[in-house]
Amino acid sequence: MLKNDGVPIMILNRESFELNNKCVIEKLLIKPPHRYSTVFQDKACFLHFKYTDTVLLSATEKRYLVQNESVLIKCGTFFADFIGNLKDEPCEVYAVHLYPDILKDLYKADFPVAIKPISEKKDIGEIKESFFITHFIDSLSLYFEHPEAMNPDLLLLKMKEIVLLLMQTSNAKTISSLFFDLYSPRYVTISEVLENHLHDDLSMNELANLAGLSLSTFKREFKKQFKDTPSNYLRDKRLEKAKDLLLKTELTVSEVCYEVGFKDIAHFSRSFKEKYNVSPSGFRLLN
């Protein structure tokens, strides 16, 4: 399940349906903007983001989703930044958790014939807004309004329905690959995580989580590989990128600060001056 990651809890409401003592379908009402972390160790998940723009990050990917788009994600660690909407209203998130034992029982023979391996390897399958997915979400909303109408047989039917609908989307090839490899998490290196998220606003602990390591192990292995501490390495790489942006773009100093992964301008300016002996604005004037 989605959970708060060290920030004030902004889940305004959570409703769920269970099968075999497992949460299989849930609806969350969330007040953005906030970051939430989620770890799917033994399951994959279909997520639909209603009334909110969202940034979803895995160990190797970063996806920008607009409201009413969906994703299929395989087991692993993910971070979701709920950006919100122009009206600053709470957003709804619908989740269908795809447990391997339940899917095996659902498909006693094989998965639908369309599901087969392809060379594409991804953690996230993006599903654009569509009439059929919208209709599916509306049907879930109706059951949450009348939970007494839901039963185990209907839950299984809804899970089967979403699998079949996903195979008919415009991104069916990626979905097919994800389903075939749904419960085989990718083992990523620290280098892969850094390559994909060097300039993202992620804490050291969040980077360690994406690498599948404890914070202490992440720091130890990092030092072995890069001959530096993670904080020093990240700061230097982000400052190098900032210098490049100041030279080649018209982004403001504030925009450059956030673009390269710093959380506040004062810290960015101080770090930049320590490294280059000039402030960011001074550097731009000199060049």
C-alpha positions as a printed NumPy array, in Angstrom:
array([[  0.   ,   0.   ,   0.   ],
       [  1.063,   3.562,  -0.455],
       [  2.529,   5.006,   2.698],
       [  3.756,   8.32 ,   3.941],
       [  7.516,   8.836,   3.8  ],
       [  8.435,  11.132,   6.642],
       [  5.967,  13.949,   5.894],
       [  2.664,  14.828,   7.559],
       [  0.035,  12.247,   6.645],
       [ -2.124,  13.641,   3.86 ],
       [ -4.2  ,  10.561,   3.059],
       [ -7.625,  11.966,   3.784],
       [ -9.461,   8.687,   3.304],
       [ -8.708,   5.072,   2.406],
       [-11.187,   2.378,   1.434],
       [-10.375,  -1.152,   0.329],
       [-11.722,  -4.541,  -0.663],
       [ -9.952,  -7.691,   0.523],
       [ -9.651, -11.186,  -0.878],
       [ -8.005, -14.021,   1.063],
       [ -7.046, -11.458,   3.729],
       [ -5.168,  -9.377,   1.169],
       [ -6.014,  -5.872,   0.007],
       [ -6.679,  -6.28 ,  -3.716],
       [ -8.505,  -3.071,  -4.629],
       [ -8.285,   0.243,  -2.818],
       [ -9.235,   3.865,  -3.231],
       [ -7.278,   6.691,  -1.616],
       [ -8.162,  10.353,  -1.271],
       [ -4.909,  12.325,  -1.065],
       [ -4.179,  15.993,  -0.482],
       [ -1.234,  16.988,  -2.718],
       [  1.475,  18.043,  -3.057],
       [  3.34 ,  15.285,  -1.223],
       [  5.751,  12.425,  -1.885],
       [  4.837,   8.897,  -0.939],
       [  6.952,   5.777,  -1.123],
       [  5.651,   2.335,  -1.879],
       [  7.361,  -1.033,  -1.952],
       [  5.726,  -3.879,  -3.851],
       [  7.757,  -6.849,  -2.699],
       [  5.4  ,  -9.667,  -3.649],
       [  2.957,  -8.117,  -6.074],
       [  2.532,  -5.869,  -9.062],
       [  0.012,  -3.065,  -9.197],
       [ -2.286,  -1.141, -11.521],
       [ -2.579,   2.501, -10.423],
       [ -4.968,   5.154, -11.717],
       [ -4.446,   8.815, -10.822],
       [ -7.669,  10.797, -10.929],
       [ -7.676,  14.608, -10.651],
       [ -3.912,  14.848, -10.181],
       [ -0.678,  15.174, -12.123],
       [  1.941,  12.788, -10.782],
       [  5.653,  12.036, -11.101],
       [  6.425,   8.348, -10.63 ],
       [ 10.014,   7.201, -10.047],
       [ 11.481,   3.693, -10.057],
       [ 15.121,   2.636,  -9.863],
       [ 15.607,   3.191, -13.594],
       [ 12.682,   5.325, -14.753],
       [ 10.92 ,   8.628, -14.22 ],
       [  7.428,   9.151, -15.627],
       [  5.32 ,  12.314, -15.745],
       [  1.616,  11.458, -15.672],
       [ -1.275,  13.829, -16.182],
       [ -4.583,  13.377, -14.399],
       [ -6.665,  10.354, -15.399],
       [ -3.655,   8.414, -16.678],
       [ -2.704,   5.022, -15.268],
       [  0.323,   2.76 , -14.887],
       [  1.091,  -0.892, -14.462],
       [  4.158,  -1.338, -12.282],
       [  6.057,  -4.485, -11.436],
       [  7.31 ,  -5.409,  -7.986],
       [  9.974,  -3.082,  -6.646],
       [ 10.411,   0.278,  -4.907],
       [  8.681,   3.389,  -6.223],
       [  8.173,   7.012,  -5.241],
       [  5.106,   8.983,  -6.269],
       [  5.044,  12.774,  -6.174],
       [  1.419,  13.904,  -6.219],
       [  1.534,  17.35 ,  -7.796],
       [ -2.188,  18.058,  -7.706],
       [ -4.418,  20.099,  -9.987],
       [ -5.157,  23.726, -10.763],
       [ -8.156,  23.76 ,  -8.42 ],
       [ -6.004,  22.504,  -5.521],
       [ -8.544,  19.771,  -4.825],
       [ -7.851,  16.354,  -3.244],
       [ -7.011,  13.638,  -5.752],
       [ -8.257,  10.088,  -6.004],
       [ -5.904,   7.148,  -6.513],
       [ -7.258,   3.716,  -7.411],
       [ -5.056,   0.654,  -6.972],
       [ -5.575,  -2.935,  -8.099],
       [ -2.946,  -5.143,  -6.465],
       [ -1.987,  -8.123,  -8.61 ],
       [ -0.793, -10.933,  -6.357],
       [  0.776, -13.908,  -8.187],
       [ -1.209, -16.543,  -6.272],
       [ -4.517, -14.793,  -7.013],
       [ -3.672, -14.379, -10.71 ],
       [ -2.623, -18.022, -10.959],
       [ -5.951, -19.032,  -9.469],
       [ -7.74 , -16.625, -11.79 ],
       [ -5.975, -18.022, -14.852],
       [ -5.81 , -21.709, -14.042],
       [ -4.447, -22.389, -17.529],
       [ -2.316, -19.599, -19.024],
       [ -2.443, -15.834, -19.217],
       [ -4.232, -14.431, -22.272],
       [ -2.471, -15.444, -25.485],
       [ -1.418, -11.842, -26.141],
       [  0.877, -11.883, -23.107],
       [  4.328, -12.92 , -24.259],
       [  7.901, -11.791, -23.677],
       [  9.459,  -9.064, -25.795],
       [ 12.892,  -7.458, -25.645],
       [ 11.63 ,  -4.277, -23.962],
       [ 12.482,  -4.233, -20.24 ],
       [ 10.65 ,  -1.683, -18.123],
       [  9.425,  -1.213, -14.557],
       [  6.49 ,   1.009, -15.509],
       [  3.908,   0.619, -18.242],
       [  2.112,   3.888, -18.895],
       [ -1.561,   3.821, -19.925],
       [ -3.035,   6.946, -21.46 ],
       [ -6.556,   8.04 , -20.602],
       [ -9.115,   5.901, -22.421],
       [-12.866,   5.404, -22.416],
       [-12.622,   1.797, -21.239],
       [-10.199,   2.478, -18.38 ],
       [-12.337,   5.443, -17.306],
       [-15.415,   3.209, -17.351],
       [-13.567,   0.602, -15.273],
       [-12.583,   3.223, -12.675],
       [-16.146,   4.547, -12.577],
       [-17.388,   1.012, -11.884],
       [-14.934,   0.7  ,  -8.98 ],
       [-16.121,   4.053,  -7.644],
       [-19.692,   2.767,  -7.723],
       [-18.744,  -0.283,  -5.662],
       [-16.941,   1.893,  -3.116],
       [-20.149,   3.893,  -2.804],
       [-22.056,   0.628,  -2.25 ],
       [-19.496,  -1.745,  -0.665],
       [-22.218,  -4.175,   0.4  ],
       [-22.616,  -5.122,  -3.273],
       [-19.011,  -6.345,  -3.602],
       [-18.212, -10.024,  -3.057],
       [-15.249, -12.37 ,  -3.783],
       [-16.575, -13.435,  -7.181],
       [-16.985,  -9.824,  -8.284],
       [-13.497,  -8.963,  -7.033],
       [-12.02 , -11.711,  -9.189],
       [-14.04 , -10.519, -12.17 ],
       [-12.808,  -6.942, -11.717],
       [ -9.202,  -8.145, -11.553],
       [ -9.668, -10.218, -14.702],
       [-11.344,  -7.26 , -16.392],
       [ -8.429,  -4.9  , -15.796],
       [ -5.919,  -7.452, -17.119],
       [ -7.922,  -7.843, -20.34 ],
       [ -8.451,  -4.086, -20.709],
       [ -4.744,  -3.373, -20.318],
       [ -3.984,  -5.766, -23.154],
       [ -6.106,  -3.58 , -25.457],
       [ -4.435,  -0.253, -24.701],
       [ -2.151,   1.662, -27.062],
       [  0.802,   0.558, -24.906],
       [ -0.111,  -3.143, -25.092],
       [  3.401,  -4.295, -26.063],
       [  4.967,  -2.842, -22.932],
       [  2.062,  -4.127, -20.829],
       [  2.56 ,  -7.583, -22.338],
       [  6.236,  -7.555, -21.43 ],
       [  5.477,  -6.358, -17.915],
       [  2.913,  -9.085, -17.345],
       [  5.269, -11.77 , -18.572],
       [  8.   , -10.558, -16.229],
       [  5.706,  -9.113, -13.564],
       [  7.176, -10.714, -10.467],
       [ 10.856, -10.701, -11.382],
       [ 12.251,  -7.478,  -9.937],
       [ 15.19 ,  -5.968, -11.752],
       [ 18.422,  -5.989,  -9.817],
       [ 19.954,  -2.591, -10.384],
       [ 23.389,  -1.242,  -9.604],
       [ 24.152,   1.961,  -7.736],
       [ 25.484,   3.352, -11.027],
       [ 22.141,   2.713, -12.756],
       [ 20.217,   4.477, -10.   ],
       [ 22.57 ,   7.469, -10.114],
       [ 22.477,   7.647, -13.906],
       [ 18.696,   7.871, -13.889],
       [ 18.193,  10.097, -10.841],
       [ 21.348,  12.164, -10.446],
       [ 19.438,  15.448, -10.726],
       [ 16.175,  14.404,  -9.07 ],
       [ 15.189,  15.709,  -5.656],
       [ 15.793,  12.407,  -3.853],
       [ 17.309,  11.97 ,  -0.421],
       [ 20.198,   9.584,   0.254],
       [ 17.799,   7.175,   1.917],
       [ 15.464,   7.27 ,  -1.094],
       [ 18.356,   6.531,  -3.477],
       [ 19.351,   3.617,  -1.256],
       [ 15.796,   2.3  ,  -1.335],
       [ 15.713,   2.449,  -5.129],
       [ 18.964,   0.477,  -5.212],
       [ 17.407,  -2.108,  -2.882],
       [ 19.978,  -1.439,  -0.16 ],
       [ 19.982,  -0.215,   3.406],
       [ 21.383,   3.271,   3.859],
       [ 24.549,   1.985,   5.553],
       [ 25.18 ,  -0.614,   2.827],
       [ 24.496,   1.988,   0.126],
       [ 27.085,   4.368,   1.621],
       [ 29.653,   1.595,   2.064],
       [ 29.277,   0.222,  -1.463],
       [ 29.206,   3.744,  -2.889],
       [ 32.528,   4.597,  -1.24 ],
       [ 34.095,   1.423,  -2.66 ],
       [ 32.919,   2.176,  -6.181],
       [ 33.32 ,   5.944,  -6.446],
       [ 36.067,   6.6  ,  -3.881],
       [ 33.928,   9.351,  -2.389],
       [ 30.948,   9.795,  -0.112],
       [ 27.507,   9.869,  -1.765],
       [ 26.835,  13.415,  -0.529],
       [ 30.106,  14.804,  -1.945],
       [ 29.709,  12.992,  -5.25 ],
       [ 26.103,  14.072,  -5.755],
       [ 26.845,  17.678,  -4.795],
       [ 29.757,  17.901,  -7.247],
       [ 27.834,  16.319, -10.131],
       [ 24.825,  18.541,  -9.53 ],
       [ 26.99 ,  21.65 ,  -9.375],
       [ 28.698,  20.679, -12.629],
       [ 25.283,  20.39 , -14.248],
       [ 24.242,  23.729, -12.728],
       [ 27.32 ,  25.426, -14.196],
       [ 26.447,  24.   , -17.605],
       [ 22.849,  25.227, -17.373],
       [ 23.943,  28.703, -16.285],
       [ 26.21 ,  28.89 , -19.33 ],
       [ 23.89 ,  27.412, -21.959],
       [ 20.342,  28.274, -20.894],
       [ 18.302,  31.265, -19.813],
       [ 16.906,  29.5  , -16.756],
       [ 16.87 ,  31.643, -13.633],
       [ 19.159,  30.755, -10.743],
       [ 16.142,  29.436,  -8.846],
       [ 15.106,  27.254, -11.79 ],
       [ 18.639,  25.899, -12.147],
       [ 18.728,  25.145,  -8.424],
       [ 15.661,  22.903,  -8.548],
       [ 16.517,  21.483, -11.973],
       [ 19.718,  19.904, -10.678],
       [ 18.203,  18.491,  -7.48 ],
       [ 18.892,  21.08 ,  -4.755],
       [ 16.04 ,  21.726,  -2.344],
       [ 16.65 ,  25.389,  -1.526],
       [ 18.389,  28.314,  -3.209],
       [ 20.486,  29.355,  -0.21 ],
       [ 22.108,  25.921,   0.056],
       [ 22.634,  25.82 ,  -3.707],
       [ 24.246,  29.263,  -3.84 ],
       [ 26.487,  28.512,  -0.87 ],
       [ 27.618,  25.183,  -2.349],
       [ 28.225,  26.725,  -5.776],
       [ 30.384,  29.496,  -4.327],
       [ 32.395,  27.013,  -2.235],
       [ 33.201,  24.993,  -5.367],
       [ 33.712,  27.752,  -7.948],
       [ 34.594,  30.777,  -5.743],
       [ 31.754,  32.794,  -7.239],
       [ 28.003,  32.934,  -6.778],
       [ 25.724,  31.419,  -9.476],
       [ 24.567,  34.878, -10.598],
       [ 28.166,  36.157, -10.555],
       [ 29.312,  33.187, -12.611],
       [ 26.719,  33.921, -15.258],
       [ 27.735,  37.604, -15.436],
       [ 31.409,  36.676, -15.846],
       [ 30.615,  34.322, -18.702]])
